[in-house]
Amino acid sequence: MSAPLHIGVDAGGTKTALLARGSGPAIERIAPGIHLLRDGTEAATAALAALIEDATDAEIAGVCVGIAG
């Protein structure tokens, strides 16, 4: 059984980067940008959730997000 993941997300206006680390290899994903004022709270939340769900189905210990807007 692998250790739960710690996930960091840098969501900027031009791109969104995810880095997840646990006991195995790091997971990295790049997605389109997210900006709260431009995209709205619901769309931004949905995009973040989809990015995290796409990256892993492992147990998550914590998530830290920095987001534009």
Secondary structure, 3 states (H helix, E strand, C coil): CCCCEEEEEEECCCEEEEEEECCCCCEEEEEECCEHHHHCHHHHHHHHHHHHHHHCCCCEEEEEEEEEC
